[in-house]
Amino acid sequence: MPDDINPERVRLIAEAARVPLRPEAPARIARAVSPTAQRFAAEKVTVPFETEPSTFVVVQRKEIER
């Protein structure tokens, strides 16, 4: 994953999110984020995601009905 962090990728993600960046910013962001991403990759850290995000709404509605 850390190999994927490069200025061009940062620029494309920022453009897709409509976040304006100065021309030198993508390189600076890539340099700043790479060490942390490398540490996560080395530890093989996984971040579990909820499989069905709509369950939050179901639980929330049950709380309201009480």
Phi, psi and omega in degrees: 000316182302332178293337180281349182273100178222163184304322181295318179294318177299317179299316181294319179295318178297318178297317180297326180272001181059042177257116181288134178231145172290157184305326183274349186294317181303320179294319180294319179295316180300318178295324182286325186273331185304313181301319179293316179297323178295319178296317177298317180295322181294325180274353182054047181286134174242143179246107182290139177249149177294134184287331181226092183300337182291347178297333177300317181295320179299312179297317180299318180293323178297323178294322181292323182290341182289000000 
